[in-house]
Amino acid sequence: MKSIIVVLVASVTSCASAAARPVTAPPPETIAPGVTLLRGDMLPMRGPDGNTVVFEAPEGLVVIDTGRHAWHSDAILALAAARGKPVATIVNTHWHLDHSSGNGRIKAAHPGARLYATAAVDRALADGGFLARNLVAQRPRLEDPDVSAAEKDEIEIFVQTMAERESLRPDVVVGKGGLRRLAGRKLDLRVTDRAVTEADIWIYDRRTGVAVVGDLVTLPAPFFETACPDQWRAALDEVWAVPFRSAIPGHGEPMSRVQFDTYRGAFNAFMDCVTSDAAPQQCAAGWQAGVASLLGDERMRRMALGYAEYYVDMLRANGGRSSECRPGPG
């Protein structure tokens, strides 16, 4: 399986043509006063876009994650135009490109925007790092006649993002959690230690009770390419300890506290199964059943099963974590 961060492969997605669904971002949704959700999508044969959450602030908009595709960043720019406010701040929950490829386009249109992120992206961009290795691996596929036009489009997006990689590096490095005044609005930025990536940010807005948790929560399945699952479990517990009313995942629908706890329980059960002698199919079926109430149509249910089975093998091959997970502080 190619990296989910670069290309979402057909083996775990719908076999429908990518042209069967319009290539446009879903319309913005108000999820709380002054808080707007721009949903990411997971189109057949396309890499996903992560969810974007926008907070209105006295000095402009605070944009949490910027997606991968131009149609997603276009939606962010259109929202800023409709609100008549500049994008003042960008926060990347983590460096995966379905959450950060839009940084450059947003900053080109709003050059005053400052990017807040952890320093984990530096390791991914360094020689031999995750993104650098993937760039070497993906370039030759642009000349491969067996690679579809849609997949080549996705690789081109990746190559272009890497050509502009400085847009992925933070203007303000977030090294530890705490209250921050972003564009004049107080938001609680929390930093994980080796969960989805080496360091991730999730955001709690005390005013509205909204928690933006990035890829700590994703549907139809967790994405483990760069993960340390034991610390990920701990991070989910830390989110649960906060009195949020609504949690916005990196991919998927907004969740109530009950729904978040359902996901947390399914995650723990899945990892317990991964570290057991159970067959991969059994672990995958358990995951699918555990999050059944959070999944949508049959396509999502099939994807949940396919991803989970793949990740059982991947995690077991690396001692219960991804090959990118460093076992100690880094």
Secondary structure, DSSP 4 states (H G I P E B T S, - for coil): ---TTT---GGGS--S-GGGS--SPPPPEEEETTEEEE-----TTS-----EEEEEETTEEEEE---SSHHHHHHHHHHHHHHT--EEEEE-SS--TTTTTTHHHHHHH-TT-EEEE-THHHHHHSTTSHHHHHHHHHGGGGG-TTS-HHHHHHHHHHHHHHHTGGGGS-SEE--S-EEEEETTEEEEEEE-SSSSSSS-EEEEETTTTEEEEEEEEESSS---TT--HHHHHHHHHHHHTS--SEEEEEES--B-HHHHHHHHHHHHHHHHHHTSS--HHHHHHHHHHHTGGG--SHHHHHHHHHHHHHHHHHHHTTTSS-TT--SS--
